[in-house]
Amino acid sequence: MEALIRQLKEHIDEENIIANADMAEHTTFKCGGKADLLVIPQSYDELKHTLLTVADSGRDYYILGNGSNILVKDGGYRGIIIKTMYALQGIYVDYEEAQMFVQSGVLLSTAARTAAQNMLSGMEFAAGIPGSVGGAAYMNAGAYDGEMKNIITNVRLISRDGRHEYTYTVDEMQYGYRRSVLYNSGDIVVSIMLQLKQDDPHEVFARMEELAARRSDKQPLEFPSAGSFFKRPEGHFAGKLIEEAGLRGLTVGGAQVSEKHCGFVINKGGATASDIIMLMHLVQASVKEQFGVDLEPEVRIIGEDPEGQQ
Ligand SMILES: Cc1cc2nc3c(=O)[nH]c(=O)nc-3n(C[C@H](O)[C@H](O)[C@H](O)COP(=O)(O)OP(=O)(O)OC[C@H]3O[C@@H](n4cnc5c(N)ncnc54)[C@H](O)[C@@H]3O)c2cc1C
């Protein structure tokens, strides 16, 4: 690891190369283990250098956006986590063409607000999703009948080893429900091009406010979480199945099935990743037993179990 750190330091400030990094500080669940190394490149060149160096090292590495859909197990991540957000913060708006170019580190909320300020609509659905544009483009984030795939026209990518840069059309991204071709390739979103519509900014802001009110009404935003914990199983809603299974408020340690929205698992205070995972298993088993439905986590779970636990 020391040789790798030395190579990274040739291009990246020491303060952005963090050994034994506490991932609770970088995820919205606010819990979990430590990563052997966290690298936070501050420019595209730094990101590229990081990818090239880390890929050459042969060690495992993982791409992190805003950490709003990730749980790192308590045993930590044996490898390098690359937090891409700060490297890619550009936005360019073309009002005449109703297009917006957004780099992947920009928060969805910032991108949605910028669209509205520039009299463009189409991003209202995304304003309350606490992820980065890169994470959203990777997994086709969506809400309130909107999905990233409906507004993306193309995506600029860099290969996982940092060696190739290329552009995919929205069709080439092979988007499905919380899915894209990147699930297989592991390549990294650098920027996206969006096709929006010209609109009255008062109306765009009003729609955003209405959706924000619906969100805070229904969702336990006052507690750390990663949003809806499970994917929507075909023909069902995860939250409804969990509620009907009688699991509202079910608690393991500091983790709880939210009383406000059964689709959310929240960190009520002091939850460990193991609490959350045990709760997940209990919910999955109960829903399977009562309704015969398999609930699959939407949250990405990475890292190792703590010693003595599997
Ligand atoms: C309160 C709350 C509400 C939420 N509501 C919604 C909702 O309504 N709809 C919804 O879809 N999601 C929702 N989420 C989940 C989450 O915000 C989204 O999935 C978001 O798109 C994740 O983005 P991120 O940048 O945080 O990604 P991360 O959590 O950092 O990463 C998620 C995945 O994306 C990959 N990734 C991240 N950046 C890149 C990149 N640049 N290139 C390639 N891969 C990348 C990671 O490797 C990882 O596999 C919610 C979460 C919370 C906490």
PDBQT file of the ligand as one rigid body, heavy atoms in Angstrom, charges set to zero:
ROOT
HETATM    1  C1  LIG A 401     -33.422  10.156   1.893  1.00  0.00    +0.000 C 
HETATM    2  C2  LIG A 401     -33.115   9.458   0.597  1.00  0.00    +0.000 A 
HETATM    3  C3  LIG A 401     -34.057   9.475  -0.431  1.00  0.00    +0.000 A 
HETATM    4  C4  LIG A 401     -33.772   8.829  -1.653  1.00  0.00    +0.000 A 
HETATM    5  N1  LIG A 401     -34.710   8.865  -2.645  1.00  0.00    +0.000 NA
HETATM    6  C5  LIG A 401     -34.441   8.272  -3.833  1.00  0.00    +0.000 A 
HETATM    7  C6  LIG A 401     -35.410   8.308  -4.887  1.00  0.00    +0.000 A 
HETATM    8  O1  LIG A 401     -36.471   8.901  -4.784  1.00  0.00    +0.000 OA
HETATM    9  N2  LIG A 401     -35.090   7.684  -6.049  1.00  0.00    +0.000 N 
HETATM   10  C7  LIG A 401     -33.896   7.020  -6.225  1.00  0.00    +0.000 A 
HETATM   11  O2  LIG A 401     -33.666   6.490  -7.321  1.00  0.00    +0.000 OA
HETATM   12  N3  LIG A 401     -32.982   6.969  -5.244  1.00  0.00    +0.000 NA
HETATM   13  C8  LIG A 401     -33.224   7.574  -4.061  1.00  0.00    +0.000 A 
HETATM   14  N4  LIG A 401     -32.297   7.524  -3.055  1.00  0.00    +0.000 N 
HETATM   15  C9  LIG A 401     -31.045   6.727  -3.245  1.00  0.00    +0.000 C 
HETATM   16  C10 LIG A 401     -29.848   7.524  -3.834  1.00  0.00    +0.000 C 
HETATM   17  O3  LIG A 401     -29.919   8.891  -3.497  1.00  0.00    +0.000 OA
HETATM   18  C11 LIG A 401     -29.780   7.376  -5.337  1.00  0.00    +0.000 C 
HETATM   19  O4  LIG A 401     -29.667   6.017  -5.683  1.00  0.00    +0.000 OA
HETATM   20  C12 LIG A 401     -28.584   8.131  -5.953  1.00  0.00    +0.000 C 
HETATM   21  O5  LIG A 401     -28.680   8.083  -7.354  1.00  0.00    +0.000 OA
HETATM   22  C13 LIG A 401     -27.225   7.576  -5.533  1.00  0.00    +0.000 C 
HETATM   23  O6  LIG A 401     -26.252   8.507  -5.943  1.00  0.00    +0.000 OA
HETATM   24  P1  LIG A 401     -24.878   8.683  -5.138  1.00  0.00    +0.000 P 
HETATM   25  O7  LIG A 401     -24.055   9.700  -5.856  1.00  0.00    +0.000 OA
HETATM   26  O8  LIG A 401     -25.133   8.946  -3.707  1.00  0.00    +0.000 OA
HETATM   27  O9  LIG A 401     -24.249   7.247  -5.362  1.00  0.00    +0.000 OA
HETATM   28  P2  LIG A 401     -23.473   6.329  -4.297  1.00  0.00    +0.000 P 
HETATM   29  O10 LIG A 401     -24.375   5.937  -3.200  1.00  0.00    +0.000 OA
HETATM   30  O11 LIG A 401     -22.179   6.960  -3.925  1.00  0.00    +0.000 OA
HETATM   31  O12 LIG A 401     -23.187   5.065  -5.231  1.00  0.00    +0.000 OA
HETATM   32  C14 LIG A 401     -24.269   4.277  -5.695  1.00  0.00    +0.000 C 
HETATM   33  C15 LIG A 401     -23.771   3.422  -6.856  1.00  0.00    +0.000 C 
HETATM   34  O13 LIG A 401     -23.428   4.292  -7.935  1.00  0.00    +0.000 OA
HETATM   35  C16 LIG A 401     -22.077   4.079  -8.344  1.00  0.00    +0.000 C 
HETATM   36  N5  LIG A 401     -21.550   5.389  -8.761  1.00  0.00    +0.000 N 
HETATM   37  C17 LIG A 401     -21.525   6.538  -8.054  1.00  0.00    +0.000 A 
HETATM   38  N6  LIG A 401     -20.982   7.529  -8.787  1.00  0.00    +0.000 NA
HETATM   39  C18 LIG A 401     -20.666   6.977  -9.979  1.00  0.00    +0.000 A 
HETATM   40  C19 LIG A 401     -20.066   7.474 -11.184  1.00  0.00    +0.000 A 
HETATM   41  N7  LIG A 401     -19.667   8.752 -11.327  1.00  0.00    +0.000 N 
HETATM   42  N8  LIG A 401     -19.898   6.604 -12.229  1.00  0.00    +0.000 NA
HETATM   43  C20 LIG A 401     -20.275   5.296 -12.124  1.00  0.00    +0.000 A 
HETATM   44  N9  LIG A 401     -20.832   4.775 -11.012  1.00  0.00    +0.000 NA
HETATM   45  C21 LIG A 401     -21.029   5.605  -9.959  1.00  0.00    +0.000 A 
HETATM   46  C22 LIG A 401     -21.372   3.505  -7.125  1.00  0.00    +0.000 C 
HETATM   47  O14 LIG A 401     -20.233   2.743  -7.483  1.00  0.00    +0.000 OA
HETATM   48  C23 LIG A 401     -22.482   2.662  -6.518  1.00  0.00    +0.000 C 
HETATM   49  O15 LIG A 401     -22.523   1.387  -7.115  1.00  0.00    +0.000 OA
HETATM   50  C24 LIG A 401     -32.538   8.162  -1.837  1.00  0.00    +0.000 A 
HETATM   51  C25 LIG A 401     -31.585   8.176  -0.794  1.00  0.00    +0.000 A 
HETATM   52  C26 LIG A 401     -31.870   8.814   0.405  1.00  0.00    +0.000 A 
HETATM   53  C27 LIG A 401     -30.817   8.831   1.489  1.00  0.00    +0.000 C 
ENDROOT
TORSDOF 0
